[in-house]
Amino acid sequence: MRFVSLLFFCMLSLPALADENVATASLERSWGLQLGDELVLTITMPEPDMTVDSSSLPQRDRRYGAWLHLNRIEQADNGLKMYFQLINVPIEKQALETPEFTVRTTEGQFVTVPGVPMTIGSMLAADIGELRAAMLKPDHAPVLLETQAARQQVQLALLVLVLTLLVLAGWHLGLRPRHRKPFANAVFHLFLMKWRGRKDADAATRLLHEAINQTAGTVIVHSHLQVIWDAAPWLEPLNDQIERFYQQSTAHFFAREAAGAVDFDEIYALTKACRAREKLA
């Protein structure tokens, strides 16, 4: 009874085995493959009149396994062409196979597309010594440039700048004796005396007398003040102050009994007032 059952099962299996078809598959290049290479799998149907149903084809634009990505499929006469791209490589060279597929013909027959052997090469060096040499290394120490010459040039430029500023400041403050006007020269020297803390009233009196004499072009005494008004009419608004200055100066220097000391600050103020008029002349 068991023998009869086994015989009956084998008889039922024979049509199924007869219906199983295997296509012929080949790669244009199956060795020396590297990352990014394109693999063209050519498939030939077992019978010339077989046409593959497009709905049974593998899904395109999809990854198959760890190594391949199916980009597109082209149907040709009595066959197919599948275009894969290698998207991964092993650490060491390895022998693999393309994926196995099963497709259906328009007549309803199933055809198996077998895997094709291929060899994928590694991107790393085969020698471990070379591999270690290719590993990341620390950055090289930066090469320091010589800066001594540049520093000296900067210091020289700063020195020239300071000297230039000093010259400009001196020119602005009137440090040009030959080009200064009489009252400007007197104010400058009185300022220096005050800044140094040496308020010499006698020297201040002589400086103001000298400025008035230079402005008038002659020596002016108390009895001839009209000469200065004629020579410099712009000083006439200071008539009272200048006349009082000459009275104090005469009393201090020429009287038999010398009067009290002349006030330095008062002379300085009168000289600055004369200088202000001199600017407008």
One Martini backbone bead per residue (centre of mass of N, CA, C, O) as a GRO file, in nm:
protein
  281
    1MET     BB    1   0.059   0.062  -0.022
    2ARG     BB    2   0.301   0.251   0.004
    3PHE     BB    3   0.404   0.211  -0.285
    4VAL     BB    4   0.155   0.327  -0.426
    5SER     BB    5   0.169   0.612  -0.303
    6LEU     BB    6   0.452   0.684  -0.407
    7LEU     BB    7   0.388   0.649  -0.707
    8PHE     BB    8   0.162   0.862  -0.719
    9PHE     BB    9   0.340   1.108  -0.633
   10CYS     BB   10   0.544   1.091  -0.866
   11MET     BB   11   0.337   1.134  -1.092
   12LEU     BB   12   0.256   1.424  -0.996
   13SER     BB   13   0.559   1.548  -1.013
   14LEU     BB   14   0.640   1.534  -1.314
   15PRO     BB   15   0.496   1.786  -1.433
   16ALA     BB   16   0.642   1.991  -1.253
   17LEU     BB   17   0.929   1.924  -1.353
   18ALA     BB   18   0.867   1.983  -1.647
   19ASP     BB   19   0.785   2.294  -1.592
   20GLU     BB   20   1.070   2.346  -1.507
   21ASN     BB   21   1.274   2.637  -1.572
   22VAL     BB   22   1.608   2.731  -1.692
   23ALA     BB   23   1.807   2.981  -1.729
   24THR     BB   24   2.055   3.174  -1.890
   25ALA     BB   25   2.342   3.314  -1.718
   26SER     BB   26   2.548   3.620  -1.755
   27LEU     BB   27   2.856   3.797  -1.738
   28GLU     BB   28   3.068   4.023  -1.871
   29ARG     BB   29   3.192   4.061  -1.568
   30SER     BB   30   3.327   3.853  -1.280
   31TRP     BB   31   3.596   4.016  -1.227
   32GLY     BB   32   3.746   4.278  -1.064
   33LEU     BB   33   3.547   4.411  -0.879
   34GLN     BB   34   3.427   4.736  -0.789
   35LEU     BB   35   3.332   5.008  -0.657
   36GLY     BB   36   3.065   5.112  -0.885
   37ASP     BB   37   3.019   4.896  -1.066
   38GLU     BB   38   2.878   4.757  -1.359
   39LEU     BB   39   2.634   4.497  -1.405
   40VAL     BB   40   2.565   4.262  -1.673
   41LEU     BB   41   2.276   4.060  -1.696
   42THR     BB   42   2.236   3.783  -1.906
   43ILE     BB   43   1.921   3.647  -2.031
   44THR     BB   44   1.816   3.317  -2.137
   45MET     BB   45   1.582   3.142  -2.256
   46PRO     BB   46   1.506   2.805  -2.301
   47GLU     BB   47   1.302   2.923  -2.516
   48PRO     BB   48   1.242   3.112  -2.798
   49ASP     BB   49   0.909   3.166  -2.736
   50MET     BB   50   0.964   3.322  -2.479
   51THR     BB   51   0.772   3.549  -2.267
   52VAL     BB   52   0.797   3.793  -2.037
   53ASP     BB   53   0.634   3.898  -1.766
   54SER     BB   54   0.658   4.215  -1.638
   55SER     BB   55   0.514   4.158  -1.352
   56SER     BB   56   0.757   3.935  -1.269
   57LEU     BB   57   0.963   4.126  -1.220
   58PRO     BB   58   1.189   4.272  -1.057
   59GLN     BB   59   1.254   4.521  -0.860
   60ARG     BB   60   1.342   4.833  -0.907
   61ASP     BB   61   1.538   5.032  -0.741
   62ARG     BB   62   1.703   4.805  -0.561
   63ARG     BB   63   1.820   4.622  -0.301
   64TYR     BB   64   2.044   4.325  -0.316
   65GLY     BB   65   2.160   4.281  -0.056
   66ALA     BB   66   2.497   4.395   0.024
   67TRP     BB   67   2.599   4.467  -0.300
   68LEU     BB   68   2.335   4.519  -0.475
   69HIS     BB   69   2.182   4.727  -0.744
   70LEU     BB   70   1.884   4.769  -0.919
   71ASN     BB   71   1.828   4.977  -1.187
   72ARG     BB   72   1.759   4.793  -1.456
   73ILE     BB   73   1.537   4.663  -1.726
   74GLU     BB   74   1.575   4.464  -2.029
   75GLN     BB   75   1.391   4.362  -2.302
   76ALA     BB   76   1.445   4.088  -2.513
   77ASP     BB   77   1.501   3.852  -2.725
   78ASN     BB   78   1.470   3.583  -2.538
   79GLY     BB   79   1.517   3.806  -2.291
   80LEU     BB   80   1.747   3.967  -2.057
   81LYS     BB   81   1.855   4.281  -1.884
   82MET     BB   82   2.058   4.340  -1.599
   83TYR     BB   83   2.136   4.633  -1.396
   84PHE     BB   84   2.402   4.654  -1.187
   85GLN     BB   85   2.536   4.781  -0.871
   86LEU     BB   86   2.818   4.831  -0.682
   87ILE     BB   87   2.776   4.923  -0.318
   88ASN     BB   88   2.980   4.698  -0.207
   89VAL     BB   89   3.263   4.581  -0.004
   90PRO     BB   90   3.487   4.385   0.114
   91ILE     BB   91   3.771   4.348   0.290
   92GLU     BB   92   3.792   4.095   0.119
   93LYS     BB   93   3.815   3.887  -0.116
   94GLN     BB   94   3.509   3.770  -0.288
   95ALA     BB   95   3.282   3.508  -0.351
   96LEU     BB   96   2.986   3.539  -0.546
   97GLU     BB   97   2.631   3.599  -0.618
   98THR     BB   98   2.371   3.645  -0.784
   99PRO     BB   99   2.058   3.673  -0.778
  100GLU     BB  100   1.769   3.480  -0.750
  101PHE     BB  101   1.509   3.423  -0.992
  102THR     BB  102   1.149   3.437  -1.069
  103VAL     BB  103   0.969   3.396  -1.368
  104ARG     BB  104   0.701   3.479  -1.597
  105THR     BB  105   0.518   3.389  -1.850
  106THR     BB  106   0.256   3.442  -2.068
  107GLU     BB  107   0.181   3.117  -2.031
  108GLY     BB  108   0.265   3.051  -1.707
  109GLN     BB  109   0.559   3.004  -1.685
  110PHE     BB  110   0.840   2.913  -1.493
  111VAL     BB  111   1.152   3.091  -1.447
  112THR     BB  112   1.486   3.041  -1.362
  113VAL     BB  113   1.732   3.262  -1.226
  114PRO     BB  114   2.044   3.220  -1.179
  115GLY     BB  115   2.329   3.240  -1.022
  116VAL     BB  116   2.634   3.430  -1.061
  117PRO     BB  117   2.951   3.422  -1.046
  118MET     BB  118   3.171   3.635  -0.842
  119THR     BB  119   3.438   3.887  -0.796
  120ILE     BB  120   3.526   4.083  -0.513
  121GLY     BB  121   3.707   4.355  -0.442
  122SER     BB  122   3.907   4.535  -0.246
  123MET     BB  123   4.000   4.868  -0.122
  124LEU     BB  124   4.224   4.736   0.025
  125ALA     BB  125   4.510   4.636   0.130
  126ALA     BB  126   4.658   4.331   0.154
  127ASP     BB  127   4.871   4.451   0.326
  128ILE     BB  128   4.893   4.531   0.658
  129GLY     BB  129   5.117   4.739   0.638
  130GLU     BB  130   4.975   4.919   0.429
  131LEU     BB  131   4.721   4.962   0.598
  132ARG     BB  132   4.855   5.117   0.830
  133ALA     BB  133   4.973   5.344   0.648
  134ALA     BB  134   4.667   5.436   0.559
  135MET     BB  135   4.606   5.542   0.811
  136LEU     BB  136   4.547   5.765   1.029
  137LYS     BB  137   4.714   6.071   1.100
  138PRO     BB  138   4.859   6.309   1.237
  139ASP     BB  139   4.928   6.617   1.221
  140HIS     BB  140   5.141   6.833   1.129
  141ALA     BB  141   5.353   7.049   1.221
  142PRO     BB  142   5.379   7.364   1.203
  143VAL     BB  143   5.534   7.608   1.010
  144LEU     BB  144   5.733   7.848   1.121
  145LEU     BB  145   5.771   8.177   1.079
  146GLU     BB  146   5.968   8.442   1.029
  147THR     BB  147   5.929   8.755   1.242
  148GLN     BB  148   6.162   8.956   1.290
  149ALA     BB  149   6.153   9.138   1.039
  150ALA     BB  150   5.859   9.228   1.074
  151ARG     BB  151   5.895   9.361   1.350
  152GLN     BB  152   6.100   9.573   1.264
  153GLN     BB  153   5.916   9.712   1.058
  154VAL     BB  154   5.696   9.792   1.259
  155GLN     BB  155   5.873   9.961   1.448
  156LEU     BB  156   5.965  10.162   1.234
  157ALA     BB  157   5.684  10.262   1.157
  158LEU     BB  158   5.610  10.367   1.440
  159LEU     BB  159   5.839  10.570   1.465
  160VAL     BB  160   5.763  10.741   1.220
  161LEU     BB  161   5.481  10.811   1.322
  162VAL     BB  162   5.562  10.959   1.580
  163LEU     BB  163   5.740  11.174   1.447
  164THR     BB  164   5.519  11.289   1.267
  165LEU     BB  165   5.327  11.373   1.496
  166LEU     BB  166   5.525  11.567   1.633
  167VAL     BB  167   5.561  11.758   1.397
  168LEU     BB  168   5.261  11.831   1.366
  169ALA     BB  169   5.226  11.938   1.652
  170GLY     BB  170   5.439  12.160   1.633
  171TRP     BB  171   5.309  12.308   1.395
  172HIS     BB  172   5.034  12.359   1.537
  173LEU     BB  173   5.170  12.507   1.800
  174GLY     BB  174   5.416  12.692   1.695
  175LEU     BB  175   5.733  12.568   1.642
  176ARG     BB  176   5.805  12.849   1.456
  177PRO     BB  177   5.979  13.121   1.516
  178ARG     BB  178   6.009  13.260   1.224
  179HIS     BB  179   5.672  13.238   1.180
  180ARG     BB  180   5.599  13.397   1.416
  181LYS     BB  181   5.430  13.614   1.580
  182PRO     BB  182   5.479  13.818   1.835
  183PHE     BB  183   5.239  13.724   2.026
  184ALA     BB  184   5.274  13.422   1.972
  185ASN     BB  185   5.558  13.404   2.094
  186ALA     BB  186   5.484  13.509   2.375
  187VAL     BB  187   5.271  13.296   2.447
  188PHE     BB  188   5.456  13.051   2.423
  189HIS     BB  189   5.664  13.132   2.647
  190LEU     BB  190   5.456  13.169   2.875
  191PHE     BB  191   5.354  12.880   2.869
  192LEU     BB  192   5.621  12.745   2.942
  193MET     BB  193   5.658  12.886   3.213
  194LYS     BB  194   5.393  12.781   3.339
  195TRP     BB  195   5.442  12.473   3.293
  196ARG     BB  196   5.723  12.486   3.468
  197GLY     BB  197   5.670  12.694   3.719
  198ARG     BB  198   5.798  12.988   3.596
  199LYS     BB  199   5.686  13.292   3.721
  200ASP     BB  200   5.828  13.549   3.547
  201ALA     BB  201   5.752  13.878   3.545
  202ASP     BB  202   5.992  14.015   3.407
  203ALA     BB  203   6.001  13.833   3.155
  204ALA     BB  204   5.709  13.892   3.072
  205THR     BB  205   5.744  14.195   3.028
  206ARG     BB  206   5.961  14.175   2.804
  207LEU     BB  207   5.791  14.010   2.604
  208LEU     BB  208   5.565  14.223   2.562
  209HIS     BB  209   5.745  14.454   2.469
  210GLU     BB  210   5.863  14.306   2.223
  211ALA     BB  211   5.593  14.263   2.075
  212ILE     BB  212   5.520  14.562   2.047
  213ASN     BB  213   5.775  14.655   1.896
  214GLN     BB  214   5.743  14.463   1.650
  215THR     BB  215   5.466  14.571   1.563
  216ALA     BB  216   5.567  14.882   1.536
  217GLY     BB  217   5.891  14.895   1.454
  218THR     BB  218   5.953  15.003   1.752
  219VAL     BB  219   6.018  15.171   2.033
  220ILE     BB  220   5.802  15.172   2.315
  221VAL     BB  221   5.668  15.422   2.509
  222HIS     BB  222   5.448  15.570   2.715
  223SER     BB  223   5.454  15.855   2.543
  224HIS     BB  224   5.421  15.659   2.251
  225LEU     BB  225   5.140  15.496   2.195
  226GLN     BB  226   5.041  15.605   1.919
  227VAL     BB  227   5.219  15.428   1.741
  228ILE     BB  228   5.068  15.157   1.788
  229TRP     BB  229   4.790  15.254   1.684
  230ASP     BB  230   4.892  15.311   1.395
  231ALA     BB  231   5.022  15.024   1.337
  232ALA     BB  232   4.783  14.882   1.539
  233PRO     BB  233   4.451  14.926   1.548
  234TRP     BB  234   4.361  14.641   1.676
  235LEU     BB  235   4.471  14.744   1.978
  236GLU     BB  236   4.282  14.978   2.077
  237PRO     BB  237   4.073  14.816   2.260
  238LEU     BB  238   4.347  14.782   2.464
  239ASN     BB  239   4.432  15.055   2.584
  240ASP     BB  240   4.401  15.036   2.895
  241GLN     BB  241   4.578  14.783   2.946
  242ILE     BB  242   4.839  14.887   2.814
  243GLU     BB  243   4.873  15.142   2.981
  244ARG     BB  244   4.888  14.999   3.253
  245PHE     BB  245   5.135  14.831   3.186
  246TYR     BB  246   5.330  15.074   3.146
  247GLN     BB  247   5.301  15.189   3.429
  248GLN     BB  248   5.403  14.940   3.582
  249SER     BB  249   5.673  14.914   3.435
  250THR     BB  250   5.789  15.193   3.505
  251ALA     BB  251   5.762  15.162   3.815
  252HIS     BB  252   5.944  14.901   3.831
  253PHE     BB  253   6.213  14.994   3.655
  254PHE     BB  254   6.236  15.347   3.681
  255ALA     BB  255   6.195  15.402   3.958
  256ARG     BB  256   6.341  15.485   4.247
  257GLU     BB  257   6.095  15.333   4.368
  258ALA     BB  258   6.003  15.034   4.359
  259ALA     BB  259   5.749  14.862   4.289
  260GLY     BB  260   5.561  14.623   4.276
  261ALA     BB  261   5.510  14.335   4.149
  262VAL     BB  262   5.434  14.191   3.867
  263ASP     BB  263   5.175  14.016   3.726
  264PHE     BB  264   5.178  13.733   3.544
  265ASP     BB  265   4.878  13.668   3.477
  266GLU     BB  266   4.812  13.949   3.363
  267ILE     BB  267   5.015  13.940   3.130
  268TYR     BB  268   4.910  13.680   2.999
  269ALA     BB  269   4.625  13.786   2.939
  270LEU     BB  270   4.713  14.027   2.759
  271THR     BB  271   4.868  13.863   2.546
  272LYS     BB  272   4.623  13.689   2.453
  273ALA     BB  273   4.454  13.931   2.362
  274CYS     BB  274   4.656  14.025   2.146
  275ARG     BB  275   4.655  13.757   1.988
  276ALA     BB  276   4.356  13.763   1.908
  277ARG     BB  277   4.391  14.025   1.738
  278GLU     BB  278   4.615  13.919   1.549
  279LYS     BB  279   4.444  13.702   1.399
  280LEU     BB  280   4.235  13.934   1.279
  281ALA     BB  281   4.444  14.120   1.108
   0.00000   0.00000   0.00000
